[in-house]
């Protein structure tokens, strides 16, 4: 399987698309339940949630197509920044698999859009290495993080990703840090200004005061097949992140910096997933970076035979776990 996805021709893209259809098919066959929300969702997520509730099955189909094309974007980004083989499609395969391996993920959700902004944030951070005058890149990175915060409040933690990237990629000054904070505050200021002039600023402060400091993800409190799969994959992603951040041989300085940023993002995402969430859908924060770290973990291993067997078994378990719910509903 690893050898097959080392190429990037039509059969590889078609295989991933068919695999995605198999994983999302149970969601197409059932009427989508209203997406659950929690106290950490910001105003943009709540607005998108209303759209999703109206869209119904059409929204689910669009979510699948968006997931597939997001995977293509991640695959292209990884190739362009030398994080993977430009000619391969393994990151695409891993992204679609990670973003679709449990029924909890195969649904229309604001996090489908959040992932696009996360990818845009990565592109902005990596571009700091392109030229010396990169102040605007820092402002843009802060701006994107500010927008992400208005979708999901705990994503404010990504400001640490920006600072880590500025230190890792180098070629920056104190102005970059100031620009990132300015960009971060800009969308928040616009929202506050709108609420202030409409006389609703007190509502915003009341809602913020009600947000708990943390909330342990409830998947750790109950055992189900879906939760077992999510926890197992999360542990594997954590291992891949540690591996990639310690990987130094045969890599250029630029590659080391970019991969370190990718690994650090996974650490932050694991914090968000574990302590600021009660829904499995937050797992979608991980695939953009995990598809790259798992790529290096798998391709760097000498036991490719066992990795291929494990992937086949995992896909079979995932499909059986997803499809069996259809038979339970129809009976």
Secondary structure, DSSP 8 states (H G I E B T S, - for coil): -TTGGGS-SHHHHHHHHHHHHHHHHHHHHS--------TTB-HHHHHHHHHHHHHTHHHHHHHHHHHHHHHHHHHHHHHHTTSS-TT--HHHHHHHHHTTSSTTTSS--HHHHHHHHHHHHHHHHHGGGT-S--HHHHHHHHHHHHHHHHHBGGGGGHHHHHHHHHHHH----HHHHHHHHHHHHHHHHHHHHHHHHTT-HHHHHHHHHTS-S-B--GGGTS--HHHHHHHHHHHHHHHHHHHHHT--TT--HHHHHHHHHHHHHHHHHHHHHHHB-SSGGGGGGTHHHHHHHHHHHHHT-S-HHHHHHHHHHHHHHHHHHHHHHHHHHH-
